Amino acid sequence: MVLKVYNHTLSQPCRAVLLLLKANKIPYEDCHVDLMKGKQNEADFLALNPSGSVPVIVDGDFVLTESVAILKYICAKYKLADHWYPADLKQRARVDQYMAWQHTATRKHGSAVFVAKVFTPPPLDEDNFKKLQENLHKMLGTMEKVYLKNTPYLGTNDISIADLLGVCELMQPFGAGVDVTNGHPVIKSFMKRVKEKLQPHFDELHKLNYSMEEKCSMCSKDIL
């Protein structure tokens, strides 16, 4: 039975899961959940995930939520190449370290900028938005100094599921007119490296993000 993936490509974790599947040519049923219409709050979806969030996978009679758990499950079920989730104890620990950190770092600060600009009713609170950008800038510095200090990928020398999560979160602020690579050459090189590794799937899954970025072309794209 083919794997069902409940998702919406505006969701960073959903894009990470879909990138892993596409990069490894794993067939799946694309179950679109229209977040803009509140479909995640309807009874049939809440029966799968009471938290009302995507992604969710259904593998036969097995239902799994939470992107990190899903990514690990896919690596194990399909016996993917070791670099995605290394068997080596220390390499795996580095991947796990980033995935534990990202919830209150990359995801928190990237999403905050995006939500403030895109989903918060106008007028924009400029002082708050400036503070959010400052927090994002600080987090990006930590990401460069800790997770990309000695390796081309997040704690490892080859692409892993941590990089999928990382690059998808870093793409989100672009939709709010904020370029996370400004002043962050290490982040810029990292994103370029990961994008190239994942093409053509990366651009395919980020069409909505690119469209939103274009609509924000009049916004300042400077990280303070």
C-alpha positions as CSV (number, residue, x, y, z in Angstrom):
1,M,0.0,0.0,0.0
2,V,1.4,3.4,-1.0
3,L,2.4,5.9,1.7
4,K,-0.1,8.7,2.2
5,V,1.3,12.1,3.0
6,Y,-1.0,14.8,4.3
7,N,0.6,18.1,3.6
8,H,0.6,21.7,2.4
9,T,3.7,23.1,0.8
10,L,3.4,26.4,2.7
11,S,4.5,24.3,5.7
12,Q,8.3,24.0,6.1
13,P,8.2,20.5,7.7
14,C,6.0,19.3,5.0
15,R,8.4,20.4,2.3
16,A,11.2,18.6,4.2
17,V,9.3,15.4,4.2
18,L,8.3,15.7,0.5
19,L,11.9,16.5,-0.4
20,L,13.2,13.3,1.2
21,L,10.6,11.2,-0.6
22,K,11.2,12.8,-4.0
23,A,15.0,12.8,-3.7
24,N,14.8,9.1,-3.1
25,K,12.2,8.3,-5.7
26,I,9.7,6.9,-3.1
27,P,6.2,6.8,-4.4
28,Y,3.5,8.4,-2.2
29,E,-0.1,9.6,-2.4
30,D,-0.2,13.4,-2.1
31,C,-3.0,14.3,0.3
32,H,-3.3,18.1,0.2
33,V,-4.7,19.7,3.3
34,D,-5.9,23.2,2.5
35,L,-4.7,25.1,5.6
36,M,-6.0,28.4,4.2
37,K,-9.5,26.9,4.3
38,G,-9.0,25.4,7.8
39,K,-9.2,21.8,6.6
40,Q,-6.7,20.8,9.3
41,N,-9.4,21.6,11.9
42,E,-12.1,19.4,10.4
43,A,-13.2,16.2,12.1
44,D,-11.7,13.7,9.5
45,F,-8.3,15.3,9.7
46,L,-8.4,15.7,13.5
47,A,-9.1,11.9,13.7
48,L,-5.6,11.5,12.2
49,N,-3.9,14.2,14.2
50,P,-5.7,15.8,17.1
51,S,-3.1,18.6,17.1
52,G,-4.5,19.7,13.7
53,S,-1.0,20.1,12.1
54,V,0.8,18.8,9.1
55,P,2.6,16.7,8.0
56,V,0.9,13.4,8.8
57,I,1.7,10.1,7.1
58,V,-0.5,7.0,6.9
59,D,1.3,3.8,6.1
60,G,-1.4,1.1,6.0
61,D,-3.0,1.2,9.4
62,F,-0.1,3.1,11.0
63,V,-0.4,6.9,11.5
64,L,2.5,9.1,12.3
65,T,2.7,12.8,13.1
66,E,5.6,15.2,13.7
67,S,8.1,15.8,10.9
68,V,11.3,14.7,12.7
69,A,9.7,11.3,13.6
70,I,8.4,11.0,10.0
71,L,11.8,11.7,8.5
72,K,13.4,9.1,10.7
73,Y,10.7,6.6,9.9
74,I,11.1,7.0,6.2
75,C,14.9,6.6,6.4
76,A,14.4,3.3,8.3
77,K,11.4,1.9,6.4
78,Y,13.0,2.4,3.0
79,K,16.6,1.7,4.1
80,L,17.8,5.0,2.6
81,A,21.5,5.7,2.0
82,D,23.3,6.1,5.4
83,H,24.1,9.8,4.9
84,W,20.4,10.8,5.4
85,Y,20.4,9.5,9.0
86,P,23.9,8.1,9.8
87,A,24.3,4.9,11.7
88,D,27.6,6.2,13.2
89,L,26.9,7.2,16.8
90,K,28.6,10.5,16.7
91,Q,27.4,11.6,13.2
92,R,23.8,10.6,14.1
93,A,24.2,12.6,17.4
94,R,25.1,15.7,15.3
95,V,22.0,15.3,13.2
96,D,19.9,14.8,16.2
97,Q,21.5,17.8,17.9
98,Y,20.4,20.1,15.1
99,M,16.9,18.7,14.9
100,A,16.5,19.2,18.7
101,W,17.8,22.8,18.5
102,Q,15.9,23.9,15.5
103,H,12.5,23.9,17.1
104,T,13.4,26.9,19.3
105,A,15.8,28.4,16.8
106,T,15.6,28.2,13.0
107,R,11.9,27.3,13.1
108,K,10.9,29.7,15.9
109,H,12.6,32.8,14.5
110,G,12.1,32.2,10.8
111,S,8.4,31.6,11.4
112,A,8.0,34.6,13.6
113,V,9.2,36.9,10.8
114,F,7.0,35.2,8.3
115,V,3.9,35.3,10.4
116,A,4.3,38.9,11.4
117,K,4.6,40.1,7.8
118,V,2.2,37.7,6.0
119,F,-0.5,36.6,8.4
120,T,-0.8,39.4,10.9
121,P,-3.4,42.0,10.0
122,P,-2.0,45.4,9.0
123,P,-0.6,47.8,9.9
124,L,2.7,46.2,10.5
125,D,4.3,46.9,13.9
126,E,7.6,48.1,12.6
127,D,9.4,48.1,16.0
128,N,8.3,44.5,16.6
129,F,9.3,43.4,13.1
130,K,12.7,45.0,13.6
131,K,13.1,43.1,16.9
132,L,12.1,39.8,15.2
133,Q,14.7,40.4,12.5
134,E,17.3,41.0,15.1
135,N,16.4,37.7,16.8
136,L,16.6,36.0,13.4
137,H,20.0,37.5,12.7
138,K,21.4,36.4,16.1
139,M,20.1,32.8,15.5
140,L,21.7,32.7,12.0
141,G,25.0,33.7,13.6
142,T,24.7,30.8,16.0
143,M,23.8,28.4,13.1
144,E,27.0,29.4,11.3
145,K,29.3,29.3,14.3
146,V,28.0,26.0,15.7
147,Y,26.4,23.8,13.0
148,L,28.3,25.0,9.9
149,K,31.6,25.8,11.5
150,N,33.6,22.8,10.3
151,T,31.2,21.0,7.9
152,P,29.5,21.8,4.6
153,Y,26.2,20.5,6.0
154,L,24.6,20.8,9.4
155,G,27.1,19.0,11.5
156,T,28.0,16.4,8.8
157,N,30.0,16.2,5.6
158,D,27.0,15.0,3.5
159,I,23.4,15.9,3.3
160,S,21.1,14.6,6.0
161,I,17.5,15.0,7.1
162,A,18.7,17.9,9.3
163,D,19.6,19.8,6.2
164,L,16.1,19.3,4.7
165,L,14.6,20.8,7.8
166,G,17.1,23.6,8.0
167,V,16.9,24.8,4.4
168,C,13.1,24.7,4.4
169,E,13.0,26.8,7.5
170,L,15.5,29.3,6.1
171,M,13.3,29.7,3.0
172,Q,10.3,30.9,5.0
173,P,11.5,34.4,5.7
174,F,11.9,35.1,2.0
175,G,8.1,35.0,1.7
176,A,8.1,38.0,4.1
177,G,10.7,39.9,2.0
178,V,13.6,39.0,4.3
179,D,16.7,37.5,2.7
180,V,18.5,35.4,5.4
181,T,21.7,35.3,3.3
182,N,22.4,39.0,3.6
183,G,25.4,39.3,5.9
184,H,25.6,35.6,6.3
185,P,27.9,34.1,3.6
186,V,28.1,30.7,5.3
187,I,24.3,30.4,5.3
188,K,24.3,31.5,1.6
189,S,26.8,28.9,0.6
190,F,25.0,26.2,2.7
191,M,21.6,27.0,1.0
192,K,23.1,27.0,-2.4
193,R,24.8,23.6,-1.8
194,V,21.6,22.0,-0.5
195,K,19.4,23.5,-3.2
196,E,21.7,22.1,-5.9
197,K,21.7,18.7,-4.3
198,L,17.9,18.6,-4.3
199,Q,17.0,19.9,-7.7
200,P,14.6,19.8,-9.5
201,H,12.5,18.9,-6.5
202,F,13.5,21.9,-4.4
203,D,12.2,24.5,-6.9
204,E,9.1,22.4,-7.5
205,L,8.2,22.3,-3.8
206,H,9.0,26.0,-3.2
207,K,6.8,27.5,-6.0
208,L,4.5,29.0,-3.4
209,N,7.4,30.5,-1.5
210,Y,8.9,32.0,-4.6
211,S,5.5,33.5,-5.5
212,M,5.1,35.1,-2.1
213,E,8.6,36.4,-2.3
214,E,7.8,38.1,-5.6
215,K,4.7,39.7,-4.0
216,C,7.0,41.1,-1.3
217,S,9.4,42.6,-3.8
218,M,8.6,46.1,-2.5
219,C,9.5,45.0,1.1
220,S,13.0,45.5,2.5
221,K,15.0,42.4,2.2
222,D,17.7,43.5,4.6
223,I,18.6,41.6,7.8
224,L,19.4,44.3,10.4
